[in-house]
Amino acid sequence: MFTPKYPPQDTAPARTISAPTILAPAVSAPNVYSPTPYVPAPAPVPNRPAVQLTAGSTLALAAGGGALVLVVGTVLVSMLLAVAITAASVAVCAVTVRSILTSDRR
């Protein structure tokens, strides 16, 4: 019941793929266009690395990363504080409405 059911194996013969045959023109006429393959020149490889880090740039990168962490942390903490203040004010409103309703019944 829990064993998988596989479809039957394919019994078709395997196809062999051969390289395409390039035929040469039978007669070379003077006005016939014969394209030549375009091979682009290799791109020059630079001797230096793409990014060069000096002591000053490393220090600037570390300071920028630290500033980014502080800004993101400040934003997240302020959002959490906004949610907490909203929840507290909703709780105060709920207690006030409840006390009004209970005092109204007496």
Gaussian input, Z-matrix of N, CA and C with variables (Angstrom, degrees):
# hf/3-21g

backbone

0 1
 N
 C     1     B1
 C     2     B2     1     A1
 N     3     B3     2     A2     1     D1
 C     4     B4     3     A3     2     D2
 C     5     B5     4     A4     3     D3
 N     6     B6     5     A5     4     D4
 C     7     B7     6     A6     5     D5
 C     8     B8     7     A7     6     D6
 N     9     B9     8     A8     7     D7
 C    10    B10     9     A9     8     D8
 C    11    B11    10    A10     9     D9
 N    12    B12    11    A11    10    D10
 C    13    B13    12    A12    11    D11
 C    14    B14    13    A13    12    D12
 N    15    B15    14    A14    13    D13
 C    16    B16    15    A15    14    D14
 C    17    B17    16    A16    15    D15
 N    18    B18    17    A17    16    D16
 C    19    B19    18    A18    17    D17
 C    20    B20    19    A19    18    D18
 N    21    B21    20    A20    19    D19
 C    22    B22    21    A21    20    D20
 C    23    B23    22    A22    21    D21
 N    24    B24    23    A23    22    D22
 C    25    B25    24    A24    23    D23
 C    26    B26    25    A25    24    D24
 N    27    B27    26    A26    25    D25
 C    28    B28    27    A27    26    D26
 C    29    B29    28    A28    27    D27
 N    30    B30    29    A29    28    D28
 C    31    B31    30    A30    29    D29
 C    32    B32    31    A31    30    D30
 N    33    B33    32    A32    31    D31
 C    34    B34    33    A33    32    D32
 C    35    B35    34    A34    33    D33
 N    36    B36    35    A35    34    D34
 C    37    B37    36    A36    35    D35
 C    38    B38    37    A37    36    D36
 N    39    B39    38    A38    37    D37
 C    40    B40    39    A39    38    D38
 C    41    B41    40    A40    39    D39
 N    42    B42    41    A41    40    D40
 C    43    B43    42    A42    41    D41
 C    44    B44    43    A43    42    D42
 N    45    B45    44    A44    43    D43
 C    46    B46    45    A45    44    D44
 C    47    B47    46    A46    45    D45
 N    48    B48    47    A47    46    D46
 C    49    B49    48    A48    47    D47
 C    50    B50    49    A49    48    D48
 N    51    B51    50    A50    49    D49
 C    52    B52    51    A51    50    D50
 C    53    B53    52    A52    51    D51
 N    54    B54    53    A53    52    D52
 C    55    B55    54    A54    53    D53
 C    56    B56    55    A55    54    D54
 N    57    B57    56    A56    55    D55
 C    58    B58    57    A57    56    D56
 C    59    B59    58    A58    57    D57
 N    60    B60    59    A59    58    D58
 C    61    B61    60    A60    59    D59
 C    62    B62    61    A61    60    D60
 N    63    B63    62    A62    61    D61
 C    64    B64    63    A63    62    D62
 C    65    B65    64    A64    63    D63
 N    66    B66    65    A65    64    D64
 C    67    B67    66    A66    65    D65
 C    68    B68    67    A67    66    D66
 N    69    B69    68    A68    67    D67
 C    70    B70    69    A69    68    D68
 C    71    B71    70    A70    69    D69
 N    72    B72    71    A71    70    D70
 C    73    B73    72    A72    71    D71
 C    74    B74    73    A73    72    D72
 N    75    B75    74    A74    73    D73
 C    76    B76    75    A75    74    D74
 C    77    B77    76    A76    75    D75
 N    78    B78    77    A77    76    D76
 C    79    B79    78    A78    77    D77
 C    80    B80    79    A79    78    D78
 N    81    B81    80    A80    79    D79
 C    82    B82    81    A81    80    D80
 C    83    B83    82    A82    81    D81
 N    84    B84    83    A83    82    D82
 C    85    B85    84    A84    83    D83
 C    86    B86    85    A85    84    D84
 N    87    B87    86    A86    85    D85
 C    88    B88    87    A87    86    D86
 C    89    B89    88    A88    87    D87
 N    90    B90    89    A89    88    D88
 C    91    B91    90    A90    89    D89
 C    92    B92    91    A91    90    D90
 N    93    B93    92    A92    91    D91
 C    94    B94    93    A93    92    D92
 C    95    B95    94    A94    93    D93
 N    96    B96    95    A95    94    D94
 C    97    B97    96    A96    95    D95
 C    98    B98    97    A97    96    D96
 N    99    B99    98    A98    97    D97
 C   100   B100    99    A99    98    D98
 C   101   B101   100   A100    99    D99
 N   102   B102   101   A101   100   D100
 C   103   B103   102   A102   101   D101
 C   104   B104   103   A103   102   D102
 N   105   B105   104   A104   103   D103
 C   106   B106   105   A105   104   D104
 C   107   B107   106   A106   105   D105
 N   108   B108   107   A107   106   D106
 C   109   B109   108   A108   107   D107
 C   110   B110   109   A109   108   D108
 N   111   B111   110   A110   109   D109
 C   112   B112   111   A111   110   D110
 C   113   B113   112   A112   111   D111
 N   114   B114   113   A113   112   D112
 C   115   B115   114   A114   113   D113
 C   116   B116   115   A115   114   D114
 N   117   B117   116   A116   115   D115
 C   118   B118   117   A117   116   D116
 C   119   B119   118   A118   117   D117
 N   120   B120   119   A119   118   D118
 C   121   B121   120   A120   119   D119
 C   122   B122   121   A121   120   D120
 N   123   B123   122   A122   121   D121
 C   124   B124   123   A123   122   D122
 C   125   B125   124   A124   123   D123
 N   126   B126   125   A125   124   D124
 C   127   B127   126   A126   125   D125
 C   128   B128   127   A127   126   D126
 N   129   B129   128   A128   127   D127
 C   130   B130   129   A129   128   D128
 C   131   B131   130   A130   129   D129
 N   132   B132   131   A131   130   D130
 C   133   B133   132   A132   131   D131
 C   134   B134   133   A133   132   D132
 N   135   B135   134   A134   133   D133
 C   136   B136   135   A135   134   D134
 C   137   B137   136   A136   135   D135
 N   138   B138   137   A137   136   D136
 C   139   B139   138   A138   137   D137
 C   140   B140   139   A139   138   D138
 N   141   B141   140   A140   139   D139
 C   142   B142   141   A141   140   D140
 C   143   B143   142   A142   141   D141
 N   144   B144   143   A143   142   D142
 C   145   B145   144   A144   143   D143
 C   146   B146   145   A145   144   D144
 N   147   B147   146   A146   145   D145
 C   148   B148   147   A147   146   D146
 C   149   B149   148   A148   147   D147
 N   150   B150   149   A149   148   D148
 C   151   B151   150   A150   149   D149
 C   152   B152   151   A151   150   D150
 N   153   B153   152   A152   151   D151
 C   154   B154   153   A153   152   D152
 C   155   B155   154   A154   153   D153
 N   156   B156   155   A155   154   D154
 C   157   B157   156   A156   155   D155
 C   158   B158   157   A157   156   D156
 N   159   B159   158   A158   157   D157
 C   160   B160   159   A159   158   D158
 C   161   B161   160   A160   159   D159
 N   162   B162   161   A161   160   D160
 C   163   B163   162   A162   161   D161
 C   164   B164   163   A163   162   D162
 N   165   B165   164   A164   163   D163
 C   166   B166   165   A165   164   D164
 C   167   B167   166   A166   165   D165
 N   168   B168   167   A167   166   D166
 C   169   B169   168   A168   167   D167
 C   170   B170   169   A169   168   D168
 N   171   B171   170   A170   169   D169
 C   172   B172   171   A171   170   D170
 C   173   B173   172   A172   171   D171
 N   174   B174   173   A173   172   D172
 C   175   B175   174   A174   173   D173
 C   176   B176   175   A175   174   D174
 N   177   B177   176   A176   175   D175
 C   178   B178   177   A177   176   D176
 C   179   B179   178   A178   177   D177
 N   180   B180   179   A179   178   D178
 C   181   B181   180   A180   179   D179
 C   182   B182   181   A181   180   D180
 N   183   B183   182   A182   181   D181
 C   184   B184   183   A183   182   D182
 C   185   B185   184   A184   183   D183
 N   186   B186   185   A185   184   D184
 C   187   B187   186   A186   185   D185
 C   188   B188   187   A187   186   D186
 N   189   B189   188   A188   187   D187
 C   190   B190   189   A189   188   D188
 C   191   B191   190   A190   189   D189
 N   192   B192   191   A191   190   D190
 C   193   B193   192   A192   191   D191
 C   194   B194   193   A193   192   D192
 N   195   B195   194   A194   193   D193
 C   196   B196   195   A195   194   D194
 C   197   B197   196   A196   195   D195
 N   198   B198   197   A197   196   D196
 C   199   B199   198   A198   197   D197
 C   200   B200   199   A199   198   D198
 N   201   B201   200   A200   199   D199
 C   202   B202   201   A201   200   D200
 C   203   B203   202   A202   201   D201
 N   204   B204   203   A203   202   D202
 C   205   B205   204   A204   203   D203
 C   206   B206   205   A205   204   D204
 N   207   B207   206   A206   205   D205
 C   208   B208   207   A207   206   D206
 C   209   B209   208   A208   207   D207
 N   210   B210   209   A209   208   D208
 C   211   B211   210   A210   209   D209
 C   212   B212   211   A211   210   D210
 N   213   B213   212   A212   211   D211
 C   214   B214   213   A213   212   D212
 C   215   B215   214   A214   213   D213
 N   216   B216   215   A215   214   D214
 C   217   B217   216   A216   215   D215
 C   218   B218   217   A217   216   D216
 N   219   B219   218   A218   217   D217
 C   220   B220   219   A219   218   D218
 C   221   B221   220   A220   219   D219
 N   222   B222   221   A221   220   D220
 C   223   B223   222   A222   221   D221
 C   224   B224   223   A223   222   D222
 N   225   B225   224   A224   223   D223
 C   226   B226   225   A225   224   D224
 C   227   B227   226   A226   225   D225
 N   228   B228   227   A227   226   D226
 C   229   B229   228   A228   227   D227
 C   230   B230   229   A229   228   D228
 N   231   B231   230   A230   229   D229
 C   232   B232   231   A231   230   D230
 C   233   B233   232   A232   231   D231
 N   234   B234   233   A233   232   D232
 C   235   B235   234   A234   233   D233
 C   236   B236   235   A235   234   D234
 N   237   B237   236   A236   235   D235
 C   238   B238   237   A237   236   D236
 C   239   B239   238   A238   237   D237
 N   240   B240   239   A239   238   D238
 C   241   B241   240   A240   239   D239
 C   242   B242   241   A241   240   D240
 N   243   B243   242   A242   241   D241
 C   244   B244   243   A243   242   D242
 C   245   B245   244   A244   243   D243
 N   246   B246   245   A245   244   D244
 C   247   B247   246   A246   245   D245
 C   248   B248   247   A247   246   D246
 N   249   B249   248   A248   247   D247
 C   250   B250   249   A249   248   D248
 C   251   B251   250   A250   249   D249
 N   252   B252   251   A251   250   D250
 C   253   B253   252   A252   251   D251
 C   254   B254   253   A253   252   D252
 N   255   B255   254   A254   253   D253
 C   256   B256   255   A255   254   D254
 C   257   B257   256   A256   255   D255
 N   258   B258   257   A257   256   D256
 C   259   B259   258   A258   257   D257
 C   260   B260   259   A259   258   D258
 N   261   B261   260   A260   259   D259
 C   262   B262   261   A261   260   D260
 C   263   B263   262   A262   261   D261
 N   264   B264   263   A263   262   D262
 C   265   B265   264   A264   263   D263
 C   266   B266   265   A265   264   D264
 N   267   B267   266   A266   265   D265
 C   268   B268   267   A267   266   D266
 C   269   B269   268   A268   267   D267
 N   270   B270   269   A269   268   D268
 C   271   B271   270   A270   269   D269
 C   272   B272   271   A271   270   D270
 N   273   B273   272   A272   271   D271
 C   274   B274   273   A273   272   D272
 C   275   B275   274   A274   273   D273
 N   276   B276   275   A275   274   D274
 C   277   B277   276   A276   275   D275
 C   278   B278   277   A277   276   D276
 N   279   B279   278   A278   277   D277
 C   280   B280   279   A279   278   D278
 C   281   B281   280   A280   279   D279
 N   282   B282   281   A281   280   D280
 C   283   B283   282   A282   281   D281
 C   284   B284   283   A283   282   D282
 N   285   B285   284   A284   283   D283
 C   286   B286   285   A285   284   D284
 C   287   B287   286   A286   285   D285
 N   288   B288   287   A287   286   D286
 C   289   B289   288   A288   287   D287
 C   290   B290   289   A289   288   D288
 N   291   B291   290   A290   289   D289
 C   292   B292   291   A291   290   D290
 C   293   B293   292   A292   291   D291
 N   294   B294   293   A293   292   D292
 C   295   B295   294   A294   293   D293
 C   296   B296   295   A295   294   D294
 N   297   B297   296   A296   295   D295
 C   298   B298   297   A297   296   D296
 C   299   B299   298   A298   297   D297
 N   300   B300   299   A299   298   D298
 C   301   B301   300   A300   299   D299
 C   302   B302   301   A301   300   D300
 N   303   B303   302   A302   301   D301
 C   304   B304   303   A303   302   D302
 C   305   B305   304   A304   303   D303
 N   306   B306   305   A305   304   D304
 C   307   B307   306   A306   305   D305
 C   308   B308   307   A307   306   D306
 N   309   B309   308   A308   307   D307
 C   310   B310   309   A309   308   D308
 C   311   B311   310   A310   309   D309
 N   312   B312   311   A311   310   D310
 C   313   B313   312   A312   311   D311
 C   314   B314   313   A313   312   D312
 N   315   B315   314   A314   313   D313
 C   316   B316   315   A315   314   D314
 C   317   B317   316   A316   315   D315

   B1=1.4382
   B2=1.5326
   B3=1.3268
   B4=1.4547
   B5=1.5196
   B6=1.3137
   B7=1.4638
   B8=1.5198
   B9=1.3193
   B10=1.4714
   B11=1.5184
   B12=1.3037
   B13=1.4674
   B14=1.5226
   B15=1.3184
   B16=1.4491
   B17=1.5227
   B18=1.3425
   B19=1.4716
   B20=1.5214
   B21=1.3203
   B22=1.4765
   B23=1.5244
   B24=1.3207
   B25=1.4604
   B26=1.5192
   B27=1.3323
   B28=1.4559
   B29=1.5249
   B30=1.3226
   B31=1.4665
   B32=1.5184
   B33=1.3347
   B34=1.4625
   B35=1.5248
   B36=1.3347
   B37=1.4704
   B38=1.5303
   B39=1.3067
   B40=1.4554
   B41=1.5160
   B42=1.3247
   B43=1.4631
   B44=1.5128
   B45=1.2965
   B46=1.4626
   B47=1.5187
   B48=1.3216
   B49=1.4576
   B50=1.5197
   B51=1.3270
   B52=1.4683
   B53=1.5219
   B54=1.3070
   B55=1.4657
   B56=1.5249
   B57=1.3315
   B58=1.4681
   B59=1.5214
   B60=1.3064
   B61=1.4584
   B62=1.5220
   B63=1.3213
   B64=1.4594
   B65=1.5259
   B66=1.3230
   B67=1.4579
   B68=1.5232
   B69=1.2939
   B70=1.4689
   B71=1.5207
   B72=1.3450
   B73=1.4767
   B74=1.5297
   B75=1.3147
   B76=1.4710
   B77=1.5162
   B78=1.3316
   B79=1.4611
   B80=1.5254
   B81=1.2983
   B82=1.4581
   B83=1.5210
   B84=1.3209
   B85=1.4667
   B86=1.5237
   B87=1.3033
   B88=1.4581
   B89=1.5378
   B90=1.3257
   B91=1.4635
   B92=1.5413
   B93=1.3072
   B94=1.4643
   B95=1.5237
   B96=1.3298
   B97=1.4719
   B98=1.5217
   B99=1.3048
   B100=1.4627
   B101=1.5287
   B102=1.3444
   B103=1.4704
   B104=1.5237
   B105=1.2978
   B106=1.4569
   B107=1.5287
   B108=1.2961
   B109=1.4662
   B110=1.5263
   B111=1.3313
   B112=1.4675
   B113=1.5158
   B114=1.2963
   B115=1.4586
   B116=1.5183
   B117=1.3660
   B118=1.4644
   B119=1.5186
   B120=1.3152
   B121=1.4581
   B122=1.5206
   B123=1.3134
   B124=1.4672
   B125=1.5223
   B126=1.3217
   B127=1.4631
   B128=1.5270
   B129=1.3223
   B130=1.4771
   B131=1.5297
   B132=1.3050
   B133=1.4582
   B134=1.5256
   B135=1.3496
   B136=1.4734
   B137=1.5334
   B138=1.3189
   B139=1.4631
   B140=1.5137
   B141=1.3260
   B142=1.4635
   B143=1.5234
   B144=1.3140
   B145=1.4681
   B146=1.5301
   B147=1.3261
   B148=1.4575
   B149=1.5244
   B150=1.3246
   B151=1.4644
   B152=1.5155
   B153=1.3353
   B154=1.4551
   B155=1.5210
   B156=1.3232
   B157=1.4566
   B158=1.5221
   B159=1.3128
   B160=1.4495
   B161=1.5275
   B162=1.3135
   B163=1.4654
   B164=1.5218
   B165=1.3137
   B166=1.4649
   B167=1.5180
   B168=1.3405
   B169=1.4613
   B170=1.5229
   B171=1.3218
   B172=1.4642
   B173=1.5209
   B174=1.3220
   B175=1.4617
   B176=1.5236
   B177=1.3303
   B178=1.4639
   B179=1.5289
   B180=1.3212
   B181=1.4594
   B182=1.5185
   B183=1.3238
   B184=1.4619
   B185=1.5240
   B186=1.3298
   B187=1.4718
   B188=1.5190
   B189=1.3054
   B190=1.4673
   B191=1.5200
   B192=1.3294
   B193=1.4632
   B194=1.5090
   B195=1.3312
   B196=1.4654
   B197=1.5201
   B198=1.3366
   B199=1.4656
   B200=1.5214
   B201=1.3212
   B202=1.4603
   B203=1.5247
   B204=1.3243
   B205=1.4663
   B206=1.5229
   B207=1.3397
   B208=1.4675
   B209=1.5260
   B210=1.3258
   B211=1.4611
   B212=1.5289
   B213=1.3241
   B214=1.4675
   B215=1.5204
   B216=1.3178
   B217=1.4635
   B218=1.5150
   B219=1.3315
   B220=1.4704
   B221=1.5202
   B222=1.3071
   B223=1.4705
   B224=1.5206
   B225=1.3220
   B226=1.4677
   B227=1.5286
   B228=1.3128
   B229=1.4698
   B230=1.5177
   B231=1.3328
   B232=1.4616
   B233=1.5222
   B234=1.3269
   B235=1.4637
   B236=1.5232
   B237=1.3207
   B238=1.4679
   B239=1.5211
   B240=1.3145
   B241=1.4677
   B242=1.5236
   B243=1.3147
   B244=1.4661
   B245=1.5245
   B246=1.3227
   B247=1.4718
   B248=1.5204
   B249=1.3322
   B250=1.4628
   B251=1.5211
   B252=1.3267
   B253=1.4634
   B254=1.5297
   B255=1.3406
   B256=1.4677
   B257=1.5103
   B258=1.3288
   B259=1.4711
   B260=1.5180
   B261=1.3362
   B262=1.4675
   B263=1.5203
   B264=1.3264
   B265=1.4634
   B266=1.5213
   B267=1.3151
   B268=1.4663
   B269=1.5190
   B270=1.3226
   B271=1.4712
   B272=1.5225
   B273=1.3225
   B274=1.4666
   B275=1.5254
   B276=1.3233
   B277=1.4701
   B278=1.5230
   B279=1.3296
   B280=1.4637
   B281=1.5162
   B282=1.3219
   B283=1.4714
   B284=1.5216
   B285=1.3216
   B286=1.4704
   B287=1.5293
   B288=1.3183
   B289=1.4704
   B290=1.5097
   B291=1.3203
   B292=1.4667
   B293=1.5342
   B294=1.3263
   B295=1.4542
   B296=1.5338
   B297=1.3163
   B298=1.4739
   B299=1.5275
   B300=1.3394
   B301=1.4819
   B302=1.5340
   B303=1.3272
   B304=1.4726
   B305=1.5076
   B306=1.3059
   B307=1.4526
   B308=1.5390
   B309=1.3132
   B310=1.4560
   B311=1.5257
   B312=1.3564
   B313=1.4662
   B314=1.5197
   B315=1.3050
   B316=1.4837
   B317=1.4328
   A1=110.64
   A2=117.08
   A3=120.18
   A4=112.69
   A5=118.68
   A6=120.34
   A7=109.19
   A8=118.47
   A9=120.24
   A10=111.01
   A11=115.67
   A12=122.10
   A13=107.55
   A14=115.63
   A15=120.64
   A16=109.57
   A17=117.99
   A18=119.00
   A19=109.68
   A20=117.27
   A21=119.02
   A22=111.03
   A23=115.26
   A24=121.18
   A25=110.26
   A26=116.16
   A27=121.09
   A28=108.11
   A29=116.47
   A30=119.79
   A31=112.09
   A32=118.10
   A33=120.58
   A34=109.22
   A35=117.46
   A36=119.26
   A37=110.51
   A38=115.77
   A39=121.34
   A40=110.04
   A41=116.81
   A42=121.25
   A43=109.47
   A44=116.01
   A45=120.68
   A46=107.75
   A47=115.70
   A48=120.91
   A49=107.84
   A50=114.88
   A51=118.87
   A52=109.15
   A53=115.85
   A54=121.59
   A55=109.43
   A56=117.98
   A57=119.46
   A58=110.91
   A59=114.20
   A60=120.63
   A61=108.91
   A62=116.90
   A63=121.73
   A64=107.42
   A65=113.50
   A66=118.45
   A67=109.76
   A68=116.38
   A69=121.41
   A70=108.69
   A71=116.79
   A72=117.81
   A73=110.29
   A74=115.14
   A75=119.90
   A76=111.47
   A77=116.57
   A78=120.54
   A79=107.43
   A80=116.80
   A81=119.09
   A82=108.67
   A83=115.81
   A84=121.08
   A85=108.30
   A86=120.05
   A87=121.54
   A88=113.48
   A89=119.64
   A90=121.57
   A91=112.41
   A92=118.51
   A93=120.90
   A94=108.36
   A95=115.42
   A96=120.92
   A97=109.35
   A98=116.43
   A99=120.16
   A100=107.59
   A101=117.41
   A102=119.67
   A103=112.01
   A104=115.18
   A105=120.03
   A106=107.65
   A107=118.48
   A108=119.69
   A109=110.99
   A110=116.38
   A111=122.50
   A112=108.91
   A113=116.29
   A114=121.63
   A115=107.25
   A116=117.79
   A117=118.65
   A118=111.47
   A119=114.85
   A120=120.25
   A121=109.17
   A122=118.74
   A123=119.67
   A124=110.92
   A125=115.36
   A126=120.74
   A127=109.44
   A128=116.63
   A129=118.35
   A130=110.39
   A131=115.78
   A132=121.67
   A133=108.51
   A134=117.63
   A135=118.23
   A136=111.16
   A137=115.06
   A138=120.36
   A139=112.57
   A140=118.47
   A141=121.77
   A142=110.14
   A143=118.20
   A144=120.26
   A145=110.47
   A146=116.33
   A147=120.90
   A148=111.52
   A149=118.27
   A150=122.34
   A151=108.16
   A152=116.08
   A153=119.96
   A154=108.42
   A155=116.75
   A156=121.62
   A157=109.20
   A158=114.87
   A159=119.94
   A160=107.79
   A161=116.63
   A162=119.78
   A163=110.47
   A164=117.39
   A165=121.16
   A166=112.43
   A167=117.04
   A168=118.97
   A169=111.07
   A170=117.72
   A171=120.42
   A172=110.66
   A173=116.09
   A174=120.47
   A175=111.16
   A176=116.95
   A177=120.95
   A178=110.93
   A179=116.67
   A180=120.86
   A181=111.15
   A182=117.82
   A183=121.42
   A184=111.34
   A185=117.14
   A186=120.54
   A187=110.71
   A188=117.30
   A189=121.25
   A190=111.75
   A191=116.84
   A192=120.47
   A193=111.84
   A194=116.58
   A195=120.09
   A196=111.70
   A197=116.58
   A198=120.31
   A199=110.86
   A200=116.55
   A201=120.35
   A202=111.02
   A203=117.44
   A204=121.22
   A205=110.45
   A206=117.17
   A207=120.29
   A208=111.86
   A209=117.68
   A210=120.59
   A211=110.70
   A212=117.40
   A213=120.57
   A214=110.33
   A215=117.98
   A216=120.98
   A217=111.59
   A218=116.82
   A219=120.12
   A220=111.08
   A221=117.18
   A222=120.70
   A223=110.40
   A224=117.29
   A225=120.11
   A226=111.36
   A227=117.45
   A228=120.41
   A229=110.42
   A230=117.92
   A231=119.63
   A232=111.46
   A233=117.70
   A234=119.88
   A235=110.98
   A236=116.86
   A237=120.45
   A238=110.42
   A239=117.19
   A240=120.95
   A241=110.88
   A242=118.06
   A243=121.25
   A244=110.78
   A245=117.33
   A246=120.41
   A247=110.17
   A248=117.81
   A249=121.02
   A250=111.23
   A251=118.08
   A252=121.46
   A253=110.35
   A254=116.70
   A255=120.18
   A256=111.01
   A257=117.67
   A258=120.76
   A259=110.79
   A260=117.80
   A261=120.53
   A262=110.92
   A263=117.55
   A264=119.49
   A265=111.43
   A266=118.12
   A267=120.83
   A268=110.00
   A269=117.59
   A270=120.48
   A271=110.41
   A272=118.44
   A273=121.24
   A274=110.20
   A275=117.39
   A276=120.69
   A277=110.83
   A278=117.91
   A279=121.33
   A280=110.74
   A281=117.51
   A282=120.79
   A283=110.31
   A284=117.79
   A285=121.78
   A286=111.16
   A287=116.35
   A288=120.17
   A289=110.18
   A290=117.84
   A291=120.69
   A292=110.79
   A293=117.24
   A294=119.11
   A295=111.30
   A296=117.41
   A297=120.50
   A298=110.21
   A299=114.71
   A300=117.87
   A301=111.56
   A302=117.61
   A303=118.60
   A304=111.77
   A305=119.23
   A306=120.30
   A307=111.11
   A308=116.70
   A309=121.78
   A310=111.64
   A311=116.92
   A312=121.51
   A313=111.41
   A314=119.97
   A315=122.71
   A316=111.57
   D1=-38.91
   D2=-177.45
   D3=-97.59
   D4=3.30
   D5=178.63
   D6=-82.82
   D7=139.19
   D8=-177.53
   D9=-71.53
   D10=148.52
   D11=177.14
   D12=-105.67
   D13=115.58
   D14=-179.10
   D15=-98.14
   D16=147.27
   D17=175.38
   D18=-70.00
   D19=159.95
   D20=-179.28
   D21=-64.93
   D22=153.46
   D23=-179.03
   D24=-65.65
   D25=147.74
   D26=178.06
   D27=-74.21
   D28=127.94
   D29=-177.91
   D30=-106.17
   D31=10.29
   D32=178.73
   D33=-70.15
   D34=144.60
   D35=178.58
   D36=-67.98
   D37=147.57
   D38=-179.49
   D39=-70.87
   D40=138.12
   D41=178.82
   D42=-87.25
   D43=140.93
   D44=174.46
   D45=-104.59
   D46=135.27
   D47=-178.76
   D48=-107.95
   D49=125.79
   D50=179.85
   D51=-105.78
   D52=159.67
   D53=-179.82
   D54=-68.78
   D55=145.81
   D56=178.99
   D57=-67.35
   D58=148.59
   D59=-179.22
   D60=-96.88
   D61=130.15
   D62=179.27
   D63=-100.54
   D64=121.77
   D65=-178.71
   D66=-95.64
   D67=134.66
   D68=177.56
   D69=-83.87
   D70=148.34
   D71=178.10
   D72=-63.12
   D73=140.46
   D74=-177.29
   D75=-69.79
   D76=-42.32
   D77=-178.69
   D78=-126.50
   D79=131.07
   D80=178.40
   D81=-95.86
   D82=106.43
   D83=178.69
   D84=-89.57
   D85=154.28
   D86=-176.69
   D87=-70.19
   D88=-26.44
   D89=-175.80
   D90=-103.66
   D91=15.98
   D92=-178.43
   D93=-92.72
   D94=132.90
   D95=179.39
   D96=-78.52
   D97=124.11
   D98=175.21
   D99=-121.69
   D100=108.15
   D101=-176.19
   D102=-70.47
   D103=145.33
   D104=174.29
   D105=-108.36
   D106=144.51
   D107=-178.37
   D108=-66.62
   D109=137.47
   D110=179.67
   D111=-91.35
   D112=121.28
   D113=176.76
   D114=-116.77
   D115=112.77
   D116=-179.06
   D117=-70.23
   D118=151.95
   D119=178.30
   D120=-70.61
   D121=143.61
   D122=179.68
   D123=-66.28
   D124=144.18
   D125=-179.42
   D126=-72.35
   D127=143.37
   D128=178.64
   D129=-69.50
   D130=140.76
   D131=-179.84
   D132=-99.64
   D133=122.53
   D134=-179.16
   D135=-70.90
   D136=151.78
   D137=-178.98
   D138=-83.64
   D139=-16.76
   D140=-176.24
   D141=-106.51
   D142=159.10
   D143=177.32
   D144=-69.05
   D145=160.27
   D146=-176.23
   D147=-67.97
   D148=-35.83
   D149=-179.40
   D150=-118.75
   D151=124.67
   D152=177.79
   D153=-109.00
   D154=115.99
   D155=-179.48
   D156=-100.98
   D157=119.26
   D158=173.48
   D159=-99.28
   D160=179.43
   D161=-179.68
   D162=-64.67
   D163=-41.76
   D164=-179.80
   D165=-66.45
   D166=-42.02
   D167=-179.34
   D168=-70.41
   D169=-32.31
   D170=175.82
   D171=-66.39
   D172=-41.77
   D173=177.92
   D174=-64.78
   D175=-41.48
   D176=178.21
   D177=-65.32
   D178=-39.23
   D179=178.31
   D180=-65.08
   D181=-42.19
   D182=178.06
   D183=-66.00
   D184=-40.68
   D185=178.36
   D186=-65.95
   D187=-40.88
   D188=177.89
   D189=-63.95
   D190=-41.15
   D191=177.27
   D192=-65.05
   D193=-41.75
   D194=177.76
   D195=-63.76
   D196=-41.34
   D197=178.09
   D198=-64.00
   D199=-39.17
   D200=178.64
   D201=-63.96
   D202=-41.79
   D203=177.92
   D204=-63.10
   D205=-42.15
   D206=179.11
   D207=-64.62
   D208=-41.47
   D209=-179.50
   D210=-66.71
   D211=-45.64
   D212=179.41
   D213=-64.18
   D214=-40.45
   D215=177.78
   D216=-63.63
   D217=-40.67
   D218=178.40
   D219=-63.41
   D220=-42.75
   D221=179.38
   D222=-63.55
   D223=-44.27
   D224=-178.53
   D225=-66.19
   D226=-40.92
   D227=179.04
   D228=-66.11
   D229=-39.87
   D230=178.90
   D231=-66.52
   D232=-35.32
   D233=176.09
   D234=-66.70
   D235=-41.12
   D236=177.42
   D237=-64.07
   D238=-40.27
   D239=178.17
   D240=-65.05
   D241=-38.71
   D242=177.35
   D243=-63.21
   D244=-41.16
   D245=178.26
   D246=-65.77
   D247=-40.65
   D248=-179.83
   D249=-65.65
   D250=-42.41
   D251=178.83
   D252=-64.55
   D253=-41.02
   D254=178.10
   D255=-63.40
   D256=-42.92
   D257=179.27
   D258=-63.86
   D259=-40.73
   D260=179.54
   D261=-65.54
   D262=-40.65
   D263=179.86
   D264=-68.83
   D265=-35.81
   D266=175.60
   D267=-65.59
   D268=-38.67
   D269=178.24
   D270=-65.73
   D271=-41.79
   D272=177.81
   D273=-63.40
   D274=-41.70
   D275=177.63
   D276=-63.00
   D277=-39.66
   D278=179.95
   D279=-65.31
   D280=-42.79
   D281=178.71
   D282=-64.88
   D283=-40.54
   D284=179.57
   D285=-63.95
   D286=-46.84
   D287=179.07
   D288=-63.48
   D289=-39.76
   D290=179.43
   D291=-64.47
   D292=-42.52
   D293=179.93
   D294=-68.06
   D295=-34.45
   D296=176.66
   D297=-64.92
   D298=-43.86
   D299=-178.83
   D300=-67.58
   D301=-38.44
   D302=179.47
   D303=-71.84
   D304=-35.94
   D305=178.67
   D306=-72.07
   D307=-25.23
   D308=179.20
   D309=-71.51
   D310=-30.16
   D311=-179.34
   D312=-75.03
   D313=-24.41
   D314=-176.85
   D315=-81.20

